Every structure is written in structure tokens, then in C-alpha cells.
Amino acid sequence: MFDNLSERLERSFKILKGEGKITEINVAETLKDVRKALLDADVNYKVAKSFTDTVKEKALGQNVLTAVKPSQLMVKIVHDELTALMGGETAELELNGRPAIILMSGLQGSGKTTFSGKLARMLKAKKNRKPLLVACDVYRPAAVDQLTVLGEQIEVPVYSEPGSKDPVQIALNAIHEAKAKGYDLVIVDTAGRLAIDEQMMNEIEAIKKAINPDETLFVVDSMTGQDAVNTAREFNERLDFNGVVLTKLDGDTRGGAALSIRTVVNKPIKFVGTGEKLDAIDQFHPARMADRILGMGDIVSLVERAQEQYDEEEAKRLQKKIQKNQFDFNDFLAQIHQIKKMGNLKELASMIPGVGKAIKDIDIDDNAFKSIEAIIYSMTPEERTHPEVLNGTRRTRIAKGSGTTIQEVNRLLKQFDQTRKMMKMVTSSKMGKMMPKMKK
């Protein structure tokens, strides 16, 4: 995500490295390079020019403190302006209706149906909502089936009327169904349409007028670049939507849509889709995205993801086992599963400040834990609980059973032993610090 832009911006800031102060000449040279980087990332020309003009004005108006180098000051100014460019504050959903209604709109193939499922799953888990998905795409034969399958996967009911060709009536009937059965959230998935298709645009306008949604979201494929921005403008003129959803931000995208769309339509980006899995959805935080674009990582989002998987009771149980030196391969396996639930491994690593650049050209496979899991699954229950019984004969059997080598098995056992010792030291150290406080 934004790898090329991040690299280009870093090169631009190097122009100021070693400079004693900011001058009109070195600022102009730096920002000329920044503007080129933005345009290459498919940022709207007017947006890129206005952005660099604002940065120039602020940079030349600054008195550089002796503790701050010109290049560092420029990064700070660019960071603040990137944050402002993408909306400044995080935009929340306004769901006040009973039931609250979200209307999805967008082009064909933008990912509306998948995103509808992701959003239902997220609001159900994080906001304790009771959602109902509504299939209003009466044109694409597989649309209702796709939404039904997604609904089954996330355990959310789907309202549909097979054979009906009236999406307005389907949406209205679904809302009546929601009220009757106690659903407090209705997500209406509509047919993909082209902005130039007058009949289809009239149809979604009619749906919006009939159901009066709390939120109308425009879903756009970020890989379409500048076309995404132009389409958003046309849709906004007809629908006056509340916010934008950028899908496929994990793909080979130059990021121009994310940097341009807020300025062009004056509507906030509310969510981003970062993969195909149903948990690959993030609320859009402008400041955090600016951090990532400038190679500063995103440690806040990383911690939030970890907290989502954190189980307090499990953590207490695990701490007791570590203190007694009883941490075993069952616990080790459980920790791996928690890490995998947090998302794509390379994306997680890139959230750590300074790591993103280091791993840019390294392929981190999501199956990186596959051989470790295979080795553990090839152990008997006794071996997992009591690793000390793993002699040479057992290790050979495990290697054959897991399709790995004896060297890989030995390496895992050594890593496990080191992990167990380190965890015991950390836990004992924490307990030691707590004891004097407890005596008081």
C-alpha cells in the first residue's frame, strides 16, 4: 500500500538533508519532486498543486529551531498537510435510526457486495448490532447467491425476494421485516451501475428517497485511480452520499484516489478494504494513513488489532502456566492462531515503524506458520503437553508425519525452548516489581 509513493517522498526529502536552513530555492526543488511523486501516484493535478503550494507557504513561514533539521521540519509539514488532505479527523458512521439503514452504492465490480458483508460482520462484532443484509441487485444473476453465502459465513440473515424486479419495494419490505423481527441495522446492497446509465442512476435515487438511509456509502475500487475520483464526483452529484469506501487498497494501487477523493467531492473516506478476507476492513484514519505513507508505520492500528484478539481470562491462565514453566505446544499453537487472526503478516509487519521499508521487497507468505503448525499437529497430546519427552526417535517420526526435515523439527524445538525461557524471565521480572508494591 503506497509503497512507491512512500519511496518517492523519501527521496524528495533527501534534497534538504545536510542543509542548514530552509530557503525558497531548496524548498522549491524539494516540492517540485514531491509534486511529481504525487502525480505519478495518480493524484489529481489540481489537488497535487494546491497541496505543494500550501506546504511551500507553511515551510517558508517557519522559523527552524536549532534542534530541528530542515528535512525533519518538511516531513512534519507534509505529514500534517497529508492528514488534512485526507479529511483530518476520523469520520464515524451516523446510525441513529431504528433500524439504522446503510445504503451501498458504486460501480459494477467495485466490491459493494463483499464490503456489505464485511461491514455487517464488523458492526455485529464491535458495536453489538443485529444486522439484516438486503439483496437489491435484481440484475446480476449471482448477486443474491453471493450475498447469501456471505451472510451464512458471518451468521447474518439476508432478505431477498427471488423473481422480483423492483429493488425499491424489496428495500421497503426488508425494513418492515427488520422492524418486525427486531433487527437494529439494515444494510442495503444495490446493483452496480455506471454513472452514465441514466435509468440505473434514477433507480438508486428512488431507493434512497424511499428508504431515507442514515448513511449512503459510495464504494470505489482504489485500483481505478483517477477514474475513481471522477466517478465519485458524478455519483455525489446525484446521490449526495455521506462517505466513501475504498476497496482493494492492498492491491497494486498508486494511492491517488485516497489522496484526491476527499478534496474533489468534499466527503470523507470512512472505510478501506485491505484484502479478500471478511475481516480485511479498517476504519479510515487520516493521520495514521499519513504515517504509513511517510514510512512511519502505524503502531496504533497494530495495537488495536492485537487488542481485538486479546482474551483477558486466557492471558491470566497463560501467565500462570508461564510462571510454573508449564507453557507448552498447545499454548504456542494458540498464540500462532491469534497472530494469524490479526491479518496479513506483511501488512502487520509494515505497521511497525521502520520495518515497512526494510521488508518492501521481501515476500512474507501468509503460510509462513504452515510448517510449524504441521510439526505441532504431528505430535501426540503427551508430546505437546510435555515437550521434554521428545527424544530422537519421536523427532524423526514427527518430521516424517509433518512432511518436514529433522533439522526443521530440531530448530522449532530450540526456538520453543528459548521462547519459554524468555517468557518466564519477563513474567518473573514483572512479578518481582509488583511484590514491593503489594507489601505496602
N, C-alpha and C positions, 0 to 999 in steps of 0.2 A: 504494500500500500504506500503510494507516494515515494517509492524508493528513488526514482530518477530525479524527481523534484528536490528531494532532500539532498541528494548528491550535488546537484547543480547549485543550490543555495549555499551549501558549504563552501564550494569553490568560489562563489561570489564574495563571501565574507573574507576569504583569504587575501583579497586585494587590500584590505585595511590592516592586515596583520603587520606588525612592525612599524606602523605609522604612529607618530607621536600625538597627532591630533586629527580631528575631523575637519576637512576642508571641502569647499564646494567642488574642487576637482576630483578628489578621491571618492567623495560621496557619489558624484555623477557617474564615475566609472563603475563603482560597485552596483549602483541601481540600474545601470544600463544592462549589466549582466543578470541582475535579479529579474528585470522585465522580460529578458529573453527566456529565462528559465520558466517564468510563469506562462508565457505564450507557448513554449514547447510543451508545457503540461496541459495545453488546450484551455487555458483561462481566457475568458472573454477579453478582447483587446482594450475596450474602454475601462473594464474593471482593473486590468493589469496596469494601465497608465495612471488611473486615479490612485491606485494603491501606492505605486512608486513615488508619485508626486507628494502624497501625504507623508510617506516615510522620509523623503528628502527634506520637506519643510520641518518636520519634527527633529530630524538629525542635526540640521544646521542651527536649530534654535536651542540646542542643548549645550550646557557647559559641562565638558567631560571632567569628571572627578579624577584625581590622580590615581585612585585605586581602580578605576575602570578603564580598560583599553578601548580604543575606538571600535574595534571589531566586536567586542562584547556588548558595547552600547548599541551598535547596529542590530545585533541579534535580538536584544531586548525590544527595541523599537519595532522590528519586523514581527516578532512574536506577538506583541500587543496589537499590531495592526491586522495580522492574520486572524487573531481571535475576534476582533471587531468585524472583519470582513465576513466571517462565517456566522455572525449573529451575536457575539459577545456572551450573552447568558444562555444557559441550557433551557430549551423550550419544553415545557411539560404538556402532557395531554390534558385537556379540559373536559372531564367526563362527569357532568353534573346531572344528566337526565336519568330517569328511572323508567325503563332501562336507558343507560347511556348508549349512544349509537355512533359507530365509526363507519364512514363510507369510504371505500377504497376506489381510487381512480388511477388511470395510467394507460400507457400504450400496450399494444399486443406484445407479449414476451418480456415485459418489464419485471415480472416476478410477483405480481399482485397476489395471486392465489397462495403461493408459498409463504409470502410475507404475512398474509392474513392468518395462516396457521401459526406462524412464529409469534405474532403479536398476541393471539389468543392464549397461547401457552405461557408467554411471559407475564401477561396481566393476571392470569389464573394463579400462577405460582407466586408472584411478587406482590400483587395487590389484592389477593384473595377474591378476585372477581369470579362470577359464574357466567361464562360467555356462551353465546349461541352464534355459530357461523352460519351465514346465509349465502346460498349459491344463486346468484342473479345473472350468471353468464349463460344465457339461453341459446348461444350461437355455437360455441366451441363444444363439440360432442363429448370430449373427455373432461371438461371443466368441472362438472358436478362430481364425477368419479374421483378426480384429483382432490377436491376439497373434502370429500367423504373419507378418503384414505387418510388424509392429514388429520381430520377430526378424530378418527379411530386411534391414530398414533398418539395424540395428545389428550385423548379421552374428553373431547369436547363435542357435543351434538351438532349436527349440521341440518339446517332446514332447507329443503328443496321441494320443488313441485314439478316432477318429470312430466314432460309434454306441454307445459305452459310456455307461452311465448311473450308473457307480459311481466318484465322484470320489476316494474313499478308495483304491481299488485303482489308479486312474490315478496318484495321487501315489506310492504304494509302488513301482509298476512304473517310474516315472520315476527314482526314487532308485537302483534296481537298474541302470537304463540309465546313469546318471551314474557309478556306481562302475565299471561295465564299460568305459566309454569315457573315463574319466579327467577328468570334469568335477568341479571342486572347489567349485562353488556351484550350488545348486538353488533357484530362485525359483518358488514355487507360487502361481499366480493362481487365486483361487476365485470362485464366483458371488457377485454382490451379493445381500445379504439384508436383511430388515427385522428389527430386534431383537425384534419381537412375533411373528415367524414361528418357532414352536417347532420345526417339522420342520427348517427350514434351519439354525437355531442348533445343533440336535443334530448335524446333518451336519458343520458346521465343527469342532465339538468333537471329533467322531470322527476327522476328518482330522488335527487337532493331536495327538490321543492316539496315532494310528497312526504318524505320521512323526517325532514328538518334535523339532520345529524348534529351531534355535539362537535364532531371533528370530521372534516373531509381531508383525507391524505392523498397526496399525489405521489405515486410510486414510479421511480425512474431508474433505468439501468445506467449506472455511472460509467460503464464502458462505452456508451454512445457519445461521451464527451460533450462538445459544444452543441450538438443536436439536442442533447438532454435539456440544456438551458433554454433553447428556442422553443422546444415543445412545452416546457414548464410555463413559459410566458403565455403561450396560446391557451393552454388549459386553464391557467389562472384567470384569464380574461373572461372565460365562460363560467367557471365554477367558483371562483374566489375561494380557493382551498385554504385550509388552516396551516398546513405544513407539508414538508417534503420528506420522502423516504428514499434514500439512495441504496440500491441493491448492488450486489456483485462488486463491492468495494475491495474484495480480496483478489480480484482478477487482475489482468494486465492493464490497469487503468492509469491514466496520467493525472487523475485527480482534479482536472479543470472544473468539472461540474460542481464538486463540493465547494470550490473556492469562488465560483461565479454565481451560482444559482440564488444565493441569499440576496445579493445585491440587485440582480436583474428582476426578480419577482417580489422582493421585499417580504418574503415569507420564510420562516425558519426551517432548517433541516431538523427533524425531530428524531429520526432513527436511521441507522445504517445496517445493511445486511452484509455480513462478513464471511459467508460460506453457505454450503448447502444444508448443513445440519440444522435441525429445528431450534437449537439453542444459539445459533450463529446470528444473533441480533443484539445490537448495542444502542442504548440511548446516545444521541449525538451531543458531545460536549465540546464546544468550540475551542476552549483553552487547551484541553487535553489533545485535541487533534493538531493544534498549532505546535504543541510539544513534540508530537510524533513527526510532524513534517520537518521540524528543525533538528531532529535526531536526539531529542532529549528524553525519549521513552515516554511511558505513561504508567507510572508506578501506582497511581490511584486506582485506575481501572483494573490493574493486576490484583491489587489487594481486594477490591470489591468482588472480583471473580472468585478469589480464594475464599472469601467470607461466605459466598453463596453455597459453597460446598462444605463449609465448616459445621461440624456437629459437636456441640459443647459436651454432651454426655460421652460421646465416643472419644473426644480429646482427653477427658478426665480418666476414662478407662485405660487409654493408651499410655498416659503419663504414669499411672500406677504400674503397668507392665514394664515400662522402661526402667523405672526405679528399682524394680525387683530383677532386672536383667532377663525379663521374660518376653521381650519383643521378638516375635517370630515371623516366619514367612507368610503366614496368613495376614498379619498386620502390614507387612511390607507390600503385599499384593493389594490390600485395601487402599494404601496410600497411592499406589500407581493408578488405581481406578479413579481416585479423587482428582489427581492431576489431569487425567485424560478427559474428565468431565468439564474441565475448565476451558477447553477449546484447542484449537490448532497450536501445536508445540512451537512452531517458528514464530507465530504471532505473539504467543505468550512471552517467548524469549526477547522479542523485539520491544516489549514494553519496559524492559529493564534498561535504565539509562546507560548509553554507551555500547550496548550489546547489538542493537539493530544494525549498525554499520558493520560490525565485526562478522555478522552471520549473513550479510546480504547475499553473498554468492554461495552460501552453504545450504544444501538441501537437507532439511530436517524432516524426515518422514514421520507421519503420524503413527506408523507402525514401529517406531523406534523401540517400544517396550515389548514388541511381539515375542522376541526370543526369550526375554526374561520371564514373561508370563508362561511361555511354553515349558521352560525349565521348572518353574514352581508348580505348574499343573501336573508335571510328570512325577512329582514327589508324592509319597504316601502321606496320609494325615499325620502319622507319627513323625515323619521327616520334616514336615512343615512346622510342627509344633516344637520339635526338639532337633534343631539343625546339627547339634553336636554328634548325632549318630551317623552322619553322612561320611562313611568311610569310602575307600577307593572303589569297592565293588558296587556300592549304591550309586556313586557318582557316574560310573560307567553306564549303569542301567538308565539313569536319568538322561544322560547325553543321548543315548540311542532312542529313548522314548520321546524326547523333545525335538529330535532332528538337529541337534547341535553337537558341538565337539566337547571333549572332556576339558579342554582349555577354557571354553566359554563357561562351563559349569563351575570350574575352579575360580575363574575370575569373578563370577557372581557371588560365590560364597565368601571370597575375600572382601568384596565391596560391602556385602551384607554385614560381615563381622566388624568392619571399620565403621559402618553406619551405626550399628548397635552400640559400639563403644562411645562414639561421638555423642549420640543422643543421650546416653547415660550420664556423660560428663556435663552436658548442657543442663539436663534436668537436675542433677545433683548440685550444680553451681547455683541454680535458681533457688532451690530449696534451702541451700546454705545461707543465702542472702535474706531469705524470708524468716529464718529462725530467730535472729535477734529481734526483729520487729514483733514477732509473735510473743516473745518473752516479756516485752514491755506491756 
